[in-house]
Amino acid sequence: MRNLAAIIFRSFLQGLLILSPIAVTAYVIYTVFDSVDRLVPWVPRGLGFLIIIFVVTFIGYMGTRFFLGRMLFDAFDHLLQHIPGIKYIYSSIKDVMGSFVGDKKRFNKPVWVCTNYNPELFRIGFMTQKDMSYLGLPGKVAVYLPHSYAVSGWVVIADTKDIKPITKMTAGEAMKFAVSGGITSVDDDKK
C-alpha cells in the first residue's frame, strides 16, 4: 500500500513538472492577449487584439518609411523628452526598449565578469559601455548582470582585464542562460 502511494505521489509530481511550464506559458499568452484585446472594448472579442496589432504595425511603418511620419514622431519624442518629470520616465523606458529591439540593441555583447579572485568566480553579463572614460573611469567598462528568474539586474563597472568575451553563445543564449540561473543548456538548444 505504501509503495502504491509513493508511485501515485511521484507520478503526481512528475505531472506537475510536465504541465507547469505549459500552463504558465499558456496563462502568460492568454493574459497578454486579453489585456491587449481589452484596450478596444467596443468590438467583438479578439478583434481588439487585431486592431491594436494593426495600429502598432502601421505606426511603425509610418515612422520608418515616410518623411512626414518620421518628422511627427521625432517632434513628439522631442516634446516628451523635455517635459519635466515625464522626460525621466519616457527616456528610461525608451532606452530599455531600445536595448532589446531596434537598431541600437545593447544586450548583444555577452561577457564573463570576474567578481571574485580567490576563489575565482565569474558572472555572466552584457557589456553595455566599452569605455567609461567620460565618467572619469578610464580602463573600465559597464556590464549589465541580469538576475535569475527576474526582470531586474545590476550594472557593475569592472576593469577591462576582468572581462572575457563569450564566444560559445549568442546574445540570446547568454540571456537565457543568465535568466534561468544557468539551468538552461546551450548544447540542448543547438541540437
ChimeraX attribute file (.defattr): number of C-alpha atoms within 10 A of each C-alpha:
attribute: neighborCount
match mode: 1-to-1
recipient: residues
	/A:1	6
	/A:2	7
	/A:3	8
	/A:4	9
	/A:5	10
	/A:6	11
	/A:7	12
	/A:8	12
	/A:9	12
	/A:10	12
	/A:11	12
	/A:12	12
	/A:13	12
	/A:14	12
	/A:15	11
	/A:16	13
	/A:17	11
	/A:18	11
	/A:19	12
	/A:20	12
	/A:21	11
	/A:22	11
	/A:23	12
	/A:24	11
	/A:25	12
	/A:26	12
	/A:27	12
	/A:28	11
	/A:29	12
	/A:30	12
	/A:31	12
	/A:32	12
	/A:33	15
	/A:34	15
	/A:35	13
	/A:36	18
	/A:37	21
	/A:38	16
	/A:39	13
	/A:40	17
	/A:41	11
	/A:42	9
	/A:43	13
	/A:44	10
	/A:45	13
	/A:46	14
	/A:47	15
	/A:48	21
	/A:49	20
	/A:50	15
	/A:51	16
	/A:52	16
	/A:53	13
	/A:54	12
	/A:55	11
	/A:56	12
	/A:57	12
	/A:58	11
	/A:59	14
	/A:60	13
	/A:61	13
	/A:62	16
	/A:63	17
	/A:64	13
	/A:65	11
	/A:66	10
	/A:67	10
	/A:68	12
	/A:69	16
	/A:70	17
	/A:71	13
	/A:72	13
	/A:73	15
	/A:74	13
	/A:75	12
	/A:76	11
	/A:77	15
	/A:78	12
	/A:79	12
	/A:80	17
	/A:81	16
	/A:82	13
	/A:83	11
	/A:84	9
	/A:85	10
	/A:86	13
	/A:87	16
	/A:88	14
	/A:89	12
	/A:90	15
	/A:91	15
	/A:92	12
	/A:93	12
	/A:94	12
	/A:95	13
	/A:96	12
	/A:97	14
	/A:98	15
	/A:99	16
	/A:100	13
	/A:101	11
	/A:102	9
	/A:103	8
	/A:104	12
	/A:105	15
	/A:106	19
	/A:107	20
	/A:108	17
	/A:109	19
	/A:110	27
	/A:111	24
	/A:112	19
	/A:113	26
	/A:114	17
	/A:115	15
	/A:116	11
	/A:117	9
	/A:118	6
	/A:119	7
	/A:120	8
	/A:121	11
	/A:122	16
	/A:123	14
	/A:124	26
	/A:125	29
	/A:126	24
	/A:127	24
	/A:128	18
	/A:129	14
	/A:130	12
	/A:131	15
	/A:132	15
	/A:133	11
	/A:134	7
	/A:135	8
	/A:136	9
	/A:137	13
	/A:138	12
	/A:139	14
	/A:140	21
	/A:141	21
	/A:142	19
	/A:143	25
	/A:144	22
	/A:145	23
	/A:146	20
	/A:147	17
	/A:148	17
	/A:149	11
	/A:150	11
	/A:151	8
	/A:152	11
	/A:153	13
	/A:154	11
	/A:155	14
	/A:156	16
	/A:157	17
	/A:158	18
	/A:159	15
	/A:160	15
	/A:161	11
	/A:162	16
	/A:163	22
	/A:164	14
	/A:165	15
	/A:166	16
	/A:167	10
	/A:168	11
	/A:169	15
	/A:170	14
	/A:171	18
	/A:172	13
	/A:173	18
	/A:174	24
	/A:175	23
	/A:176	18
	/A:177	18
	/A:178	21
	/A:179	21
	/A:180	15
	/A:181	15
	/A:182	14
	/A:183	11
	/A:184	15
	/A:185	12
	/A:186	16
	/A:187	10
	/A:188	7
	/A:189	8
	/A:190	7
	/A:191	5
